[in-house]
Amino acid sequence: MKLQFSKKEKLTITALTLLLIAFVAIAQFLFVQPLNTELQQKEQSLKTEQQLLSVVQQKKAGVKNSTVESTTELQEKLPVKPMVQQLILDLEKAEVVSNSSIKSMAFTKEQTQTVPADQQAAPANGTASSTTAGNTNTSTATATNTQQTQGSSNTQTAATPSDPNAQAALPPGVQKVTVNLSVESPSYQDLEKFISTLESQKRISVVEKIDFTGGKEITSLGQEEEPLIYTLTISAFYMPDLKDLQNQLPKLETPAPANKRNPLSNFADISPSDNEETQNN
């Protein structure tokens, strides 16, 4: 059985089909297309925001790294811990550079306090104040020079007064570690080299006292110059209140181990296996 539509019905079906197609096209243009455009814009905006976030994170990481580096460099001058081991290494460096020999050293820790200017005592008569400024290290000491002539020897002392109020005022929270040294140098120039090497170190330090005794006067060509024996009092400063920066302390630069079995021997170390081989041969 075949369906037969009249001409009027065919026109109606055709018109309805065209209307449906037109409705779908209009809906696509009015609703779907704007949504697709908005979706593309959102995706592009998301990519842009992600790029900006990446740039900000990189800048933030760079600022953090530079901050850590800057605080580490500052702690090379004023650490938050005493760093006694690093101070010992600096002393050994000055010992080698100046061809001197440190006979003994004694460390003490003491907390410094600020002193008002109006409470500082005036220096006594017969003393001379001298100030020595370096690149990063500054020292202030009142020197008293006494020369005594007994036979052909002399003694000179440069020391700070016993009154602690006469010392330079320091910021609150700053503490210092003091080391008393007994040093032997071949000549006075080596003494100066020892002190200048210490003052050229990155860490802020102060030579508070120097006490030395000169040798006998050279009166003949065959007479050799006696070594200069002297004592030094040196102070290095640190700021323990900044506990948050303790994990950013500079690395301790220590020399490589000598791997000696007997540190008191001047000969080459011989292991037990080497001894057995020598005996067997």
C-alpha positions in Angstrom: 0.0 0.0 0.0 1.5 3.2 -1.1 1.1 6.5 0.7 -0.1 9.2 -1.4 0.0 12.8 -0.4 -1.9 15.5 -2.0 -0.1 18.5 -3.4 -1.2 20.5 -0.5 0.2 18.0 2.0 3.5 17.9 0.2 3.8 21.6 0.3 3.0 21.5 4.1 5.7 18.9 4.8 8.2 20.8 2.7 7.4 24.0 4.6 7.7 22.4 7.9 11.1 20.9 7.0 12.4 24.2 5.9 11.1 25.8 9.1 12.9 23.1 11.2 16.1 23.7 9.3 15.8 27.4 9.7 15.1 27.0 13.4 18.2 24.8 13.9 20.3 27.3 12.0 19.0 30.3 14.0 19.6 28.4 17.3 23.1 27.6 16.2 23.8 31.2 15.3 22.1 32.7 18.4 23.1 30.3 21.1 25.7 27.7 20.2 28.1 30.1 18.3 28.3 32.7 21.2 29.0 29.9 23.6 31.8 28.5 21.5 33.3 32.0 21.2 33.1 32.6 24.9 34.7 29.2 25.5 37.6 30.1 23.3 38.0 33.4 25.0 38.1 31.7 28.4 40.7 29.2 27.3 42.9 32.0 25.9 42.4 33.9 29.2 43.4 30.8 31.2 46.6 30.4 29.1 47.4 34.0 29.7 46.9 33.7 33.5 49.0 30.6 33.6 51.8 32.4 31.8 51.6 35.3 34.2 51.5 33.0 37.2 54.7 31.2 35.9 56.5 34.6 35.5 55.5 35.7 39.0 56.6 32.4 40.5 60.0 32.7 38.8 60.4 36.2 40.0 59.5 35.2 43.5 61.9 32.3 43.5 64.6 34.7 42.2 63.9 37.2 44.9 64.0 34.5 47.6 67.3 33.1 46.3 68.9 36.6 46.1 67.6 37.2 49.7 69.3 34.0 50.9 72.5 34.9 49.1 72.5 38.4 50.5 71.9 37.3 54.1 74.6 34.7 53.7 77.1 37.3 52.5 76.1 39.5 55.4 76.7 36.7 57.8 80.3 36.4 56.5 80.8 39.8 58.2 78.4 39.4 61.2 77.2 35.9 61.7 74.4 34.8 64.1 76.6 32.3 65.8 80.1 32.7 67.3 81.7 30.6 64.4 84.8 29.9 66.5 86.1 27.3 64.0 86.0 29.8 61.2 87.9 32.3 63.4 90.5 29.7 64.1 90.9 29.1 60.3 91.4 32.8 59.8 94.0 32.9 62.5 95.8 30.0 60.9 95.7 31.7 57.5 97.3 34.9 59.0 99.9 32.6 60.7 100.9 31.1 57.3 100.8 34.3 55.4 102.9 36.2 57.9 105.4 33.3 58.5 104.5 33.5 62.2 103.8 30.9 64.8 100.8 30.9 67.2 102.0 29.5 70.5 98.7 29.5 72.4 95.2 30.8 72.1 92.4 31.2 74.7 88.8 32.0 73.8 86.2 33.9 75.9 82.6 34.9 75.1 81.2 38.1 76.5 78.1 40.1 75.9 78.5 43.8 74.9 76.2 46.5 75.9 75.6 50.0 74.5 76.9 52.8 76.6 75.6 56.4 76.3 78.0 59.0 75.1 77.7 61.1 78.2 78.7 58.2 80.4 81.9 57.4 78.5 85.0 58.3 80.5 87.6 60.6 79.1 91.0 59.1 78.4 93.7 59.6 81.0 96.6 61.9 80.5 99.6 60.5 78.7 97.5 58.3 76.4 97.0 58.7 72.7 93.9 57.6 70.9 94.3 56.1 67.4 91.7 54.8 65.0 92.4 52.4 62.2 89.8 51.9 59.5 89.8 49.0 57.1 87.5 47.9 54.2 85.1 46.0 56.5 86.9 45.8 59.8 87.2 48.8 62.1 89.1 49.0 65.4 89.4 51.7 68.0 92.0 51.4 70.8 93.8 53.8 73.1 97.5 53.2 72.9 100.0 53.7 75.7 103.6 53.5 74.5 106.2 52.9 77.2 109.8 52.6 76.3 112.3 51.3 78.9 116.0 51.1 78.4 117.7 48.4 80.4 120.9 47.3 78.7 119.7 47.0 75.1 116.1 45.8 75.4 112.8 47.7 75.1 109.1 46.9 75.8 106.1 48.4 74.0 102.4 48.0 75.0 99.3 49.1 73.2 96.2 48.4 75.2 92.7 49.6 75.8 91.9 51.1 79.3 90.6 48.8 81.9 87.4 50.9 82.1 84.8 49.1 79.9 82.8 52.3 79.5 85.7 53.7 77.5 85.2 51.2 74.7 83.1 52.1 71.7 79.4 51.6 72.1 77.9 48.7 70.1 74.3 48.1 68.9 72.1 46.1 71.3 72.0 42.4 70.8 75.6 42.2 69.6 77.9 39.8 71.4 81.6 39.2 70.9 84.0 36.3 71.2 87.5 37.3 72.3 90.7 35.3 71.7 94.0 36.0 73.5 97.0 34.9 71.4 100.6 34.4 72.0 102.5 34.7 68.7 106.1 34.6 67.5 107.1 36.4 64.3 110.5 36.6 62.7 110.4 40.4 62.5 108.2 43.5 63.2 107.1 43.5 59.5 105.8 40.0 60.0 103.8 41.2 63.0 102.2 43.9 60.9 101.5 41.3 58.2 99.8 39.1 60.7 97.5 41.9 61.9 96.8 43.2 58.4 95.8 39.7 57.3 93.4 39.4 60.1 91.9 42.8 59.4 91.5 42.0 55.7 89.2 39.0 56.5 85.5 39.3 55.7 84.4 38.9 59.3 84.4 42.1 61.4 87.1 41.8 64.0 88.9 44.2 66.3 92.5 44.1 67.6 91.9 45.4 71.1 95.4 44.9 72.6 99.0 44.4 71.5 101.8 43.7 73.9 105.3 42.9 72.6 108.9 43.0 73.7 111.7 43.9 71.3 114.9 41.9 71.2 118.4 43.1 71.9 119.9 45.8 69.7 122.1 44.4 66.9 125.6 45.7 67.4 127.6 43.4 65.1 127.3 41.9 61.6 127.3 38.3 62.9 124.5 38.9 65.4 121.2 37.5 64.2 117.9 39.2 64.8 115.8 37.6 67.5 112.2 36.6 66.8 109.5 38.9 68.1 107.2 37.4 70.7 104.0 39.3 71.5 100.5 38.8 72.7 97.3 39.9 70.9 93.7 40.3 72.1 91.3 40.0 69.2 87.5 40.2 69.3 85.0 39.1 66.6 81.3 39.9 66.8 78.1 38.0 66.2 74.4 38.6 66.7 72.6 35.6 68.2 69.1 37.3 68.4 68.6 36.6 64.6 67.8 32.9 65.2 65.7 32.7 62.0 68.9 33.1 59.9 70.8 30.2 61.5 70.0 27.9 58.6 71.6 30.5 56.2 75.1 30.5 57.9 78.0 30.5 55.4 79.7 27.2 54.8 82.8 26.5 56.9 85.8 26.4 54.5 88.0 23.7 56.1 91.1 22.2 54.5 91.0 18.6 53.3 92.0 15.9 55.9 95.6 14.6 55.8 94.4 11.0 56.5 97.4 10.4 58.8 97.4 7.4 61.0 99.8 9.0 63.4 99.5 12.8 63.5 102.7 13.2 65.6 104.9 11.5 63.0 106.9 13.4 60.4 107.5 10.2 58.4 105.2 8.6 55.9 102.4 6.6 57.4 102.8 2.8 57.0 99.8 0.6 57.4 100.0 -2.8 59.2 99.7 -4.7 55.9 102.8 -2.8 54.6 104.7 -3.8 57.7 103.8 -7.5 57.2 104.9 -7.3 53.6 108.2 -5.7 54.6 108.9 -8.4 57.2 108.1 -11.2 54.8 110.5 -9.8 52.2 
